[in-house]
Amino acid sequence: MLGGMALALLLAGGVIAAQFQAFATPESVDSALRNSKMVRVADIASADGAAARGVFVQKTATGLFCLTDAQSAGAVSRGGGCNSAADPLGGKTLFISFAYEGGPAAADVNDARLIGLASLEASAVEVVMNDGTRRSVRLRDARIGDESYHAFGYRVRKADLRRGISPTAVIALDDAGQEVERQATGFAG
């Protein structure tokens, strides 16, 4: 599964690369990712036997801004996604990525993680679960180049997964507690 996450990142990069004329092939995207410095902006604590992980960002010389979930900056196996460095959040308030091992049912998932960046417009971020409950996410200030963001990493509790409770969306809230954006996780478990 870990190799699949690296492949997913490469494939996502290939799709993004098709939007940029600077990239000729998925191999050039892979090379840009391998040769760009990863900066840790948040942490995912170890829990339920799963190792601690980091949330990393990297800006490539070829114009990508990537958000990655990995055990370390040097890890070969990692997952996430990329946007244009000119618009790191892709025109939105949130830039999220969801990864899991196991499944397809939530009860069969061994480890599930959400990572993301939020604009400063977001005062809080919450994970909406399929049972209607919400989980608060700890935000960490992250300065990336000349821009400031809130970064986060969230590990879904194993107890929730065993009961079939899984994340369906991530929401950003403003100072008044009003929802300013919602992004689906895409998990149907």
PyMOL commands that place a pseudoatom at each C-alpha (Angstrom):
pseudoatom trace, name=CA, resn=MET, resi=1, chain=A, elem=C, hetatm=0, pos=[0.000, 0.000, 0.000]
pseudoatom trace, name=CA, resn=LEU, resi=2, chain=A, elem=C, hetatm=0, pos=[2.856, 2.397, 0.768]
pseudoatom trace, name=CA, resn=GLY, resi=3, chain=A, elem=C, hetatm=0, pos=[4.231, 1.981, -2.735]
pseudoatom trace, name=CA, resn=GLY, resi=4, chain=A, elem=C, hetatm=0, pos=[0.712, 2.713, -3.929]
pseudoatom trace, name=CA, resn=MET, resi=5, chain=A, elem=C, hetatm=0, pos=[0.744, 6.034, -2.069]
pseudoatom trace, name=CA, resn=ALA, resi=6, chain=A, elem=C, hetatm=0, pos=[4.009, 7.022, -3.740]
pseudoatom trace, name=CA, resn=LEU, resi=7, chain=A, elem=C, hetatm=0, pos=[2.524, 5.992, -7.063]
pseudoatom trace, name=CA, resn=ALA, resi=8, chain=A, elem=C, hetatm=0, pos=[-0.626, 8.003, -6.291]
pseudoatom trace, name=CA, resn=LEU, resi=9, chain=A, elem=C, hetatm=0, pos=[1.510, 11.086, -5.634]
pseudoatom trace, name=CA, resn=LEU, resi=10, chain=A, elem=C, hetatm=0, pos=[3.402, 10.509, -8.861]
pseudoatom trace, name=CA, resn=LEU, resi=11, chain=A, elem=C, hetatm=0, pos=[0.167, 10.026, -10.807]
pseudoatom trace, name=CA, resn=ALA, resi=12, chain=A, elem=C, hetatm=0, pos=[-1.368, 13.125, -9.220]
pseudoatom trace, name=CA, resn=GLY, resi=13, chain=A, elem=C, hetatm=0, pos=[1.779, 14.987, -10.192]
pseudoatom trace, name=CA, resn=GLY, resi=14, chain=A, elem=C, hetatm=0, pos=[1.420, 13.660, -13.727]
pseudoatom trace, name=CA, resn=VAL, resi=15, chain=A, elem=C, hetatm=0, pos=[-2.140, 14.962, -13.947]
pseudoatom trace, name=CA, resn=ILE, resi=16, chain=A, elem=C, hetatm=0, pos=[-1.041, 18.325, -12.615]
pseudoatom trace, name=CA, resn=ALA, resi=17, chain=A, elem=C, hetatm=0, pos=[1.947, 18.329, -14.915]
pseudoatom trace, name=CA, resn=ALA, resi=18, chain=A, elem=C, hetatm=0, pos=[-0.362, 18.068, -17.887]
pseudoatom trace, name=CA, resn=GLN, resi=19, chain=A, elem=C, hetatm=0, pos=[-1.667, 21.491, -16.903]
pseudoatom trace, name=CA, resn=PHE, resi=20, chain=A, elem=C, hetatm=0, pos=[1.807, 23.049, -16.983]
pseudoatom trace, name=CA, resn=GLN, resi=21, chain=A, elem=C, hetatm=0, pos=[3.666, 23.304, -20.235]
pseudoatom trace, name=CA, resn=ALA, resi=22, chain=A, elem=C, hetatm=0, pos=[6.978, 23.251, -18.343]
pseudoatom trace, name=CA, resn=PHE, resi=23, chain=A, elem=C, hetatm=0, pos=[6.508, 19.507, -17.721]
pseudoatom trace, name=CA, resn=ALA, resi=24, chain=A, elem=C, hetatm=0, pos=[6.925, 17.121, -20.578]
pseudoatom trace, name=CA, resn=THR, resi=25, chain=A, elem=C, hetatm=0, pos=[6.493, 13.801, -18.750]
pseudoatom trace, name=CA, resn=PRO, resi=26, chain=A, elem=C, hetatm=0, pos=[5.528, 12.275, -15.382]
pseudoatom trace, name=CA, resn=GLU, resi=27, chain=A, elem=C, hetatm=0, pos=[9.242, 11.492, -14.999]
pseudoatom trace, name=CA, resn=SER, resi=28, chain=A, elem=C, hetatm=0, pos=[10.033, 15.222, -14.937]
pseudoatom trace, name=CA, resn=VAL, resi=29, chain=A, elem=C, hetatm=0, pos=[7.451, 15.675, -12.183]
pseudoatom trace, name=CA, resn=ASP, resi=30, chain=A, elem=C, hetatm=0, pos=[8.980, 12.801, -10.233]
pseudoatom trace, name=CA, resn=SER, resi=31, chain=A, elem=C, hetatm=0, pos=[12.435, 14.317, -10.653]
pseudoatom trace, name=CA, resn=ALA, resi=32, chain=A, elem=C, hetatm=0, pos=[11.208, 17.744, -9.516]
pseudoatom trace, name=CA, resn=LEU, resi=33, chain=A, elem=C, hetatm=0, pos=[9.690, 16.190, -6.387]
pseudoatom trace, name=CA, resn=ARG, resi=34, chain=A, elem=C, hetatm=0, pos=[12.819, 14.156, -5.609]
pseudoatom trace, name=CA, resn=ASN, resi=35, chain=A, elem=C, hetatm=0, pos=[15.085, 17.183, -5.960]
pseudoatom trace, name=CA, resn=SER, resi=36, chain=A, elem=C, hetatm=0, pos=[13.036, 19.745, -4.000]
pseudoatom trace, name=CA, resn=LYS, resi=37, chain=A, elem=C, hetatm=0, pos=[13.518, 20.336, -0.291]
pseudoatom trace, name=CA, resn=MET, resi=38, chain=A, elem=C, hetatm=0, pos=[10.680, 19.115, 1.946]
pseudoatom trace, name=CA, resn=VAL, resi=39, chain=A, elem=C, hetatm=0, pos=[9.836, 21.384, 4.891]
pseudoatom trace, name=CA, resn=ARG, resi=40, chain=A, elem=C, hetatm=0, pos=[7.952, 19.939, 7.875]
pseudoatom trace, name=CA, resn=VAL, resi=41, chain=A, elem=C, hetatm=0, pos=[4.979, 22.152, 8.781]
pseudoatom trace, name=CA, resn=ALA, resi=42, chain=A, elem=C, hetatm=0, pos=[2.945, 19.894, 11.109]
pseudoatom trace, name=CA, resn=ASP, resi=43, chain=A, elem=C, hetatm=0, pos=[3.009, 16.538, 12.871]
pseudoatom trace, name=CA, resn=ILE, resi=44, chain=A, elem=C, hetatm=0, pos=[0.829, 13.454, 13.065]
pseudoatom trace, name=CA, resn=ALA, resi=45, chain=A, elem=C, hetatm=0, pos=[1.363, 11.816, 16.447]
pseudoatom trace, name=CA, resn=SER, resi=46, chain=A, elem=C, hetatm=0, pos=[1.906, 8.081, 16.752]
pseudoatom trace, name=CA, resn=ALA, resi=47, chain=A, elem=C, hetatm=0, pos=[-1.180, 6.219, 17.936]
pseudoatom trace, name=CA, resn=ASP, resi=48, chain=A, elem=C, hetatm=0, pos=[-2.655, 2.723, 17.996]
pseudoatom trace, name=CA, resn=GLY, resi=49, chain=A, elem=C, hetatm=0, pos=[0.668, 1.199, 16.911]
pseudoatom trace, name=CA, resn=ALA, resi=50, chain=A, elem=C, hetatm=0, pos=[1.080, 3.513, 13.916]
pseudoatom trace, name=CA, resn=ALA, resi=51, chain=A, elem=C, hetatm=0, pos=[4.317, 5.506, 13.687]
pseudoatom trace, name=CA, resn=ALA, resi=52, chain=A, elem=C, hetatm=0, pos=[4.467, 9.281, 13.935]
pseudoatom trace, name=CA, resn=ARG, resi=53, chain=A, elem=C, hetatm=0, pos=[4.470, 11.078, 10.602]
pseudoatom trace, name=CA, resn=GLY, resi=54, chain=A, elem=C, hetatm=0, pos=[5.054, 14.571, 9.354]
pseudoatom trace, name=CA, resn=VAL, resi=55, chain=A, elem=C, hetatm=0, pos=[3.203, 16.974, 7.127]
pseudoatom trace, name=CA, resn=PHE, resi=56, chain=A, elem=C, hetatm=0, pos=[5.607, 18.457, 4.589]
pseudoatom trace, name=CA, resn=VAL, resi=57, chain=A, elem=C, hetatm=0, pos=[5.449, 21.091, 1.880]
pseudoatom trace, name=CA, resn=GLN, resi=58, chain=A, elem=C, hetatm=0, pos=[7.791, 21.570, -1.005]
pseudoatom trace, name=CA, resn=LYS, resi=59, chain=A, elem=C, hetatm=0, pos=[8.079, 24.084, -3.794]
pseudoatom trace, name=CA, resn=THR, resi=60, chain=A, elem=C, hetatm=0, pos=[9.662, 22.727, -6.922]
pseudoatom trace, name=CA, resn=ALA, resi=61, chain=A, elem=C, hetatm=0, pos=[11.796, 24.668, -9.369]
pseudoatom trace, name=CA, resn=THR, resi=62, chain=A, elem=C, hetatm=0, pos=[9.262, 23.669, -12.002]
pseudoatom trace, name=CA, resn=GLY, resi=63, chain=A, elem=C, hetatm=0, pos=[6.312, 25.491, -10.428]
pseudoatom trace, name=CA, resn=LEU, resi=64, chain=A, elem=C, hetatm=0, pos=[4.605, 22.992, -8.131]
pseudoatom trace, name=CA, resn=PHE, resi=65, chain=A, elem=C, hetatm=0, pos=[3.580, 23.457, -4.511]
pseudoatom trace, name=CA, resn=CYS, resi=66, chain=A, elem=C, hetatm=0, pos=[3.157, 20.018, -2.915]
pseudoatom trace, name=CA, resn=LEU, resi=67, chain=A, elem=C, hetatm=0, pos=[1.659, 18.856, 0.373]
pseudoatom trace, name=CA, resn=THR, resi=68, chain=A, elem=C, hetatm=0, pos=[2.912, 15.490, 1.589]
pseudoatom trace, name=CA, resn=ASP, resi=69, chain=A, elem=C, hetatm=0, pos=[2.333, 12.968, 4.400]
pseudoatom trace, name=CA, resn=ALA, resi=70, chain=A, elem=C, hetatm=0, pos=[5.477, 10.921, 5.197]
pseudoatom trace, name=CA, resn=GLN, resi=71, chain=A, elem=C, hetatm=0, pos=[7.422, 9.383, 8.058]
pseudoatom trace, name=CA, resn=SER, resi=72, chain=A, elem=C, hetatm=0, pos=[10.370, 11.694, 7.320]
pseudoatom trace, name=CA, resn=ALA, resi=73, chain=A, elem=C, hetatm=0, pos=[11.598, 14.208, 4.755]
pseudoatom trace, name=CA, resn=GLY, resi=74, chain=A, elem=C, hetatm=0, pos=[13.784, 11.501, 3.226]
pseudoatom trace, name=CA, resn=ALA, resi=75, chain=A, elem=C, hetatm=0, pos=[11.072, 8.847, 3.016]
pseudoatom trace, name=CA, resn=VAL, resi=76, chain=A, elem=C, hetatm=0, pos=[10.610, 7.301, -0.404]
pseudoatom trace, name=CA, resn=SER, resi=77, chain=A, elem=C, hetatm=0, pos=[7.029, 6.324, 0.378]
pseudoatom trace, name=CA, resn=ARG, resi=78, chain=A, elem=C, hetatm=0, pos=[4.797, 9.359, 0.750]
pseudoatom trace, name=CA, resn=GLY, resi=79, chain=A, elem=C, hetatm=0, pos=[1.438, 10.620, -0.390]
pseudoatom trace, name=CA, resn=GLY, resi=80, chain=A, elem=C, hetatm=0, pos=[-0.271, 13.909, -1.020]
pseudoatom trace, name=CA, resn=GLY, resi=81, chain=A, elem=C, hetatm=0, pos=[-0.937, 16.267, -3.856]
pseudoatom trace, name=CA, resn=CYS, resi=82, chain=A, elem=C, hetatm=0, pos=[0.288, 19.340, -5.686]
pseudoatom trace, name=CA, resn=ASN, resi=83, chain=A, elem=C, hetatm=0, pos=[-1.044, 22.669, -6.885]
pseudoatom trace, name=CA, resn=SER, resi=84, chain=A, elem=C, hetatm=0, pos=[0.573, 25.461, -8.820]
pseudoatom trace, name=CA, resn=ALA, resi=85, chain=A, elem=C, hetatm=0, pos=[3.126, 27.370, -6.733]
pseudoatom trace, name=CA, resn=ALA, resi=86, chain=A, elem=C, hetatm=0, pos=[1.398, 30.519, -7.986]
pseudoatom trace, name=CA, resn=ASP, resi=87, chain=A, elem=C, hetatm=0, pos=[-1.785, 29.405, -6.149]
pseudoatom trace, name=CA, resn=PRO, resi=88, chain=A, elem=C, hetatm=0, pos=[-0.824, 26.918, -3.395]
pseudoatom trace, name=CA, resn=LEU, resi=89, chain=A, elem=C, hetatm=0, pos=[-4.387, 26.470, -2.099]
pseudoatom trace, name=CA, resn=GLY, resi=90, chain=A, elem=C, hetatm=0, pos=[-5.824, 26.073, -5.585]
pseudoatom trace, name=CA, resn=GLY, resi=91, chain=A, elem=C, hetatm=0, pos=[-8.153, 29.065, -5.224]
pseudoatom trace, name=CA, resn=LYS, resi=92, chain=A, elem=C, hetatm=0, pos=[-9.704, 27.672, -2.049]
pseudoatom trace, name=CA, resn=THR, resi=93, chain=A, elem=C, hetatm=0, pos=[-9.470, 28.121, 1.715]
pseudoatom trace, name=CA, resn=LEU, resi=94, chain=A, elem=C, hetatm=0, pos=[-8.279, 24.521, 2.239]
pseudoatom trace, name=CA, resn=PHE, resi=95, chain=A, elem=C, hetatm=0, pos=[-5.801, 22.196, 0.544]
pseudoatom trace, name=CA, resn=ILE, resi=96, chain=A, elem=C, hetatm=0, pos=[-6.286, 18.689, 1.972]
pseudoatom trace, name=CA, resn=SER, resi=97, chain=A, elem=C, hetatm=0, pos=[-5.124, 15.158, 1.322]
pseudoatom trace, name=CA, resn=PHE, resi=98, chain=A, elem=C, hetatm=0, pos=[-6.531, 11.941, 2.819]
pseudoatom trace, name=CA, resn=ALA, resi=99, chain=A, elem=C, hetatm=0, pos=[-4.584, 8.674, 2.951]
pseudoatom trace, name=CA, resn=TYR, resi=100, chain=A, elem=C, hetatm=0, pos=[-5.306, 5.302, 4.498]
pseudoatom trace, name=CA, resn=GLU, resi=101, chain=A, elem=C, hetatm=0, pos=[-4.038, 1.739, 4.569]
pseudoatom trace, name=CA, resn=GLY, resi=102, chain=A, elem=C, hetatm=0, pos=[-6.385, -1.229, 4.531]
pseudoatom trace, name=CA, resn=GLY, resi=103, chain=A, elem=C, hetatm=0, pos=[-10.079, -1.108, 3.805]
pseudoatom trace, name=CA, resn=PRO, resi=104, chain=A, elem=C, hetatm=0, pos=[-12.220, -0.817, 1.823]
pseudoatom trace, name=CA, resn=ALA, resi=105, chain=A, elem=C, hetatm=0, pos=[-14.580, -0.777, 4.848]
pseudoatom trace, name=CA, resn=ALA, resi=106, chain=A, elem=C, hetatm=0, pos=[-13.659, 1.651, 7.631]
pseudoatom trace, name=CA, resn=ALA, resi=107, chain=A, elem=C, hetatm=0, pos=[-13.469, -1.237, 10.134]
pseudoatom trace, name=CA, resn=ASP, resi=108, chain=A, elem=C, hetatm=0, pos=[-10.701, -2.790, 8.000]
pseudoatom trace, name=CA, resn=VAL, resi=109, chain=A, elem=C, hetatm=0, pos=[-8.578, 0.380, 7.775]
pseudoatom trace, name=CA, resn=ASN, resi=110, chain=A, elem=C, hetatm=0, pos=[-5.288, 0.094, 9.693]
pseudoatom trace, name=CA, resn=ASP, resi=111, chain=A, elem=C, hetatm=0, pos=[-4.304, 3.770, 9.612]
pseudoatom trace, name=CA, resn=ALA, resi=112, chain=A, elem=C, hetatm=0, pos=[-6.072, 6.842, 8.213]
pseudoatom trace, name=CA, resn=ARG, resi=113, chain=A, elem=C, hetatm=0, pos=[-4.665, 10.364, 8.057]
pseudoatom trace, name=CA, resn=LEU, resi=114, chain=A, elem=C, hetatm=0, pos=[-5.779, 13.788, 6.892]
pseudoatom trace, name=CA, resn=ILE, resi=115, chain=A, elem=C, hetatm=0, pos=[-3.267, 16.526, 6.181]
pseudoatom trace, name=CA, resn=GLY, resi=116, chain=A, elem=C, hetatm=0, pos=[-3.780, 20.047, 5.017]
pseudoatom trace, name=CA, resn=LEU, resi=117, chain=A, elem=C, hetatm=0, pos=[-3.108, 23.710, 4.762]
pseudoatom trace, name=CA, resn=ALA, resi=118, chain=A, elem=C, hetatm=0, pos=[-5.668, 26.423, 5.410]
pseudoatom trace, name=CA, resn=SER, resi=119, chain=A, elem=C, hetatm=0, pos=[-5.631, 30.115, 4.648]
pseudoatom trace, name=CA, resn=LEU, resi=120, chain=A, elem=C, hetatm=0, pos=[-5.521, 32.518, 7.583]
pseudoatom trace, name=CA, resn=GLU, resi=121, chain=A, elem=C, hetatm=0, pos=[-9.225, 33.138, 6.912]
pseudoatom trace, name=CA, resn=ALA, resi=122, chain=A, elem=C, hetatm=0, pos=[-9.811, 29.811, 8.699]
pseudoatom trace, name=CA, resn=SER, resi=123, chain=A, elem=C, hetatm=0, pos=[-9.739, 30.180, 12.475]
pseudoatom trace, name=CA, resn=ALA, resi=124, chain=A, elem=C, hetatm=0, pos=[-10.520, 26.516, 13.001]
pseudoatom trace, name=CA, resn=VAL, resi=125, chain=A, elem=C, hetatm=0, pos=[-10.629, 23.269, 11.034]
pseudoatom trace, name=CA, resn=GLU, resi=126, chain=A, elem=C, hetatm=0, pos=[-12.816, 20.285, 11.847]
pseudoatom trace, name=CA, resn=VAL, resi=127, chain=A, elem=C, hetatm=0, pos=[-13.208, 16.790, 10.438]
pseudoatom trace, name=CA, resn=VAL, resi=128, chain=A, elem=C, hetatm=0, pos=[-16.817, 15.760, 9.810]
pseudoatom trace, name=CA, resn=MET, resi=129, chain=A, elem=C, hetatm=0, pos=[-17.425, 12.062, 10.432]
pseudoatom trace, name=CA, resn=ASN, resi=130, chain=A, elem=C, hetatm=0, pos=[-20.027, 9.855, 8.722]
pseudoatom trace, name=CA, resn=ASP, resi=131, chain=A, elem=C, hetatm=0, pos=[-22.056, 9.664, 11.961]
pseudoatom trace, name=CA, resn=GLY, resi=132, chain=A, elem=C, hetatm=0, pos=[-22.454, 13.471, 12.009]
pseudoatom trace, name=CA, resn=THR, resi=133, chain=A, elem=C, hetatm=0, pos=[-19.931, 14.099, 14.789]
pseudoatom trace, name=CA, resn=ARG, resi=134, chain=A, elem=C, hetatm=0, pos=[-16.964, 16.413, 14.339]
pseudoatom trace, name=CA, resn=ARG, resi=135, chain=A, elem=C, hetatm=0, pos=[-13.334, 16.209, 15.427]
pseudoatom trace, name=CA, resn=SER, resi=136, chain=A, elem=C, hetatm=0, pos=[-11.341, 19.367, 16.116]
pseudoatom trace, name=CA, resn=VAL, resi=137, chain=A, elem=C, hetatm=0, pos=[-7.990, 19.624, 14.388]
pseudoatom trace, name=CA, resn=ARG, resi=138, chain=A, elem=C, hetatm=0, pos=[-5.015, 21.363, 15.958]
pseudoatom trace, name=CA, resn=LEU, resi=139, chain=A, elem=C, hetatm=0, pos=[-3.676, 24.080, 13.663]
pseudoatom trace, name=CA, resn=ARG, resi=140, chain=A, elem=C, hetatm=0, pos=[-0.033, 25.032, 13.514]
pseudoatom trace, name=CA, resn=ASP, resi=141, chain=A, elem=C, hetatm=0, pos=[1.150, 28.319, 12.023]
pseudoatom trace, name=CA, resn=ALA, resi=142, chain=A, elem=C, hetatm=0, pos=[3.304, 27.726, 8.963]
pseudoatom trace, name=CA, resn=ARG, resi=143, chain=A, elem=C, hetatm=0, pos=[5.289, 30.333, 7.072]
pseudoatom trace, name=CA, resn=ILE, resi=144, chain=A, elem=C, hetatm=0, pos=[6.118, 29.153, 3.560]
pseudoatom trace, name=CA, resn=GLY, resi=145, chain=A, elem=C, hetatm=0, pos=[8.173, 31.657, 1.633]
pseudoatom trace, name=CA, resn=ASP, resi=146, chain=A, elem=C, hetatm=0, pos=[6.384, 34.983, 1.972]
pseudoatom trace, name=CA, resn=GLU, resi=147, chain=A, elem=C, hetatm=0, pos=[3.016, 33.415, 2.783]
pseudoatom trace, name=CA, resn=SER, resi=148, chain=A, elem=C, hetatm=0, pos=[1.460, 32.332, 6.090]
pseudoatom trace, name=CA, resn=TYR, resi=149, chain=A, elem=C, hetatm=0, pos=[-0.913, 29.405, 6.507]
pseudoatom trace, name=CA, resn=HIS, resi=150, chain=A, elem=C, hetatm=0, pos=[-2.345, 27.089, 9.118]
pseudoatom trace, name=CA, resn=ALA, resi=151, chain=A, elem=C, hetatm=0, pos=[-1.040, 23.527, 8.715]
pseudoatom trace, name=CA, resn=PHE, resi=152, chain=A, elem=C, hetatm=0, pos=[-2.510, 20.370, 10.209]
pseudoatom trace, name=CA, resn=GLY, resi=153, chain=A, elem=C, hetatm=0, pos=[-2.169, 16.631, 10.431]
pseudoatom trace, name=CA, resn=TYR, resi=154, chain=A, elem=C, hetatm=0, pos=[-4.889, 14.424, 11.877]
pseudoatom trace, name=CA, resn=ARG, resi=155, chain=A, elem=C, hetatm=0, pos=[-4.883, 10.679, 12.490]
pseudoatom trace, name=CA, resn=VAL, resi=156, chain=A, elem=C, hetatm=0, pos=[-8.332, 9.080, 12.588]
pseudoatom trace, name=CA, resn=ARG, resi=157, chain=A, elem=C, hetatm=0, pos=[-8.805, 7.203, 15.852]
pseudoatom trace, name=CA, resn=LYS, resi=158, chain=A, elem=C, hetatm=0, pos=[-8.632, 3.428, 15.494]
pseudoatom trace, name=CA, resn=ALA, resi=159, chain=A, elem=C, hetatm=0, pos=[-11.629, 3.121, 17.862]
pseudoatom trace, name=CA, resn=ASP, resi=160, chain=A, elem=C, hetatm=0, pos=[-13.704, 5.198, 15.416]
pseudoatom trace, name=CA, resn=LEU, resi=161, chain=A, elem=C, hetatm=0, pos=[-12.614, 3.111, 12.450]
pseudoatom trace, name=CA, resn=ARG, resi=162, chain=A, elem=C, hetatm=0, pos=[-13.451, -0.170, 14.249]
pseudoatom trace, name=CA, resn=ARG, resi=163, chain=A, elem=C, hetatm=0, pos=[-16.990, 1.158, 14.821]
pseudoatom trace, name=CA, resn=GLY, resi=164, chain=A, elem=C, hetatm=0, pos=[-17.284, 2.123, 11.145]
pseudoatom trace, name=CA, resn=ILE, resi=165, chain=A, elem=C, hetatm=0, pos=[-16.917, 5.851, 11.839]
pseudoatom trace, name=CA, resn=SER, resi=166, chain=A, elem=C, hetatm=0, pos=[-14.904, 7.537, 9.113]
pseudoatom trace, name=CA, resn=PRO, resi=167, chain=A, elem=C, hetatm=0, pos=[-14.149, 11.068, 7.877]
pseudoatom trace, name=CA, resn=THR, resi=168, chain=A, elem=C, hetatm=0, pos=[-16.404, 12.380, 5.114]
pseudoatom trace, name=CA, resn=ALA, resi=169, chain=A, elem=C, hetatm=0, pos=[-15.311, 16.025, 4.942]
pseudoatom trace, name=CA, resn=VAL, resi=170, chain=A, elem=C, hetatm=0, pos=[-12.973, 18.669, 6.294]
pseudoatom trace, name=CA, resn=ILE, resi=171, chain=A, elem=C, hetatm=0, pos=[-14.432, 22.094, 7.064]
pseudoatom trace, name=CA, resn=ALA, resi=172, chain=A, elem=C, hetatm=0, pos=[-12.836, 25.479, 7.660]
pseudoatom trace, name=CA, resn=LEU, resi=173, chain=A, elem=C, hetatm=0, pos=[-14.527, 27.836, 10.120]
pseudoatom trace, name=CA, resn=ASP, resi=174, chain=A, elem=C, hetatm=0, pos=[-14.111, 31.604, 10.478]
pseudoatom trace, name=CA, resn=ASP, resi=175, chain=A, elem=C, hetatm=0, pos=[-13.774, 33.603, 13.723]
pseudoatom trace, name=CA, resn=ALA, resi=176, chain=A, elem=C, hetatm=0, pos=[-17.558, 33.483, 14.228]
pseudoatom trace, name=CA, resn=GLY, resi=177, chain=A, elem=C, hetatm=0, pos=[-17.604, 29.687, 13.872]
pseudoatom trace, name=CA, resn=GLN, resi=178, chain=A, elem=C, hetatm=0, pos=[-19.296, 29.878, 10.476]
pseudoatom trace, name=CA, resn=GLU, resi=179, chain=A, elem=C, hetatm=0, pos=[-18.312, 27.395, 7.794]
pseudoatom trace, name=CA, resn=VAL, resi=180, chain=A, elem=C, hetatm=0, pos=[-16.291, 29.069, 5.024]
pseudoatom trace, name=CA, resn=GLU, resi=181, chain=A, elem=C, hetatm=0, pos=[-15.377, 25.936, 3.090]
pseudoatom trace, name=CA, resn=ARG, resi=182, chain=A, elem=C, hetatm=0, pos=[-16.056, 22.195, 3.006]
pseudoatom trace, name=CA, resn=GLN, resi=183, chain=A, elem=C, hetatm=0, pos=[-14.052, 19.580, 1.121]
pseudoatom trace, name=CA, resn=ALA, resi=184, chain=A, elem=C, hetatm=0, pos=[-15.067, 15.942, 0.868]
pseudoatom trace, name=CA, resn=THR, resi=185, chain=A, elem=C, hetatm=0, pos=[-12.493, 13.281, 1.727]
pseudoatom trace, name=CA, resn=GLY, resi=186, chain=A, elem=C, hetatm=0, pos=[-13.779, 10.910, -0.939]
pseudoatom trace, name=CA, resn=PHE, resi=187, chain=A, elem=C, hetatm=0, pos=[-13.797, 7.991, 1.510]
pseudoatom trace, name=CA, resn=ALA, resi=188, chain=A, elem=C, hetatm=0, pos=[-16.906, 5.849, 1.225]
pseudoatom trace, name=CA, resn=GLY, resi=189, chain=A, elem=C, hetatm=0, pos=[-15.871, 3.272, 3.860]
for i in range(1, 189): cmd.bond("trace and resi %d" % i, "trace and resi %d" % (i + 1))
show_as sticks, trace
zoom trace
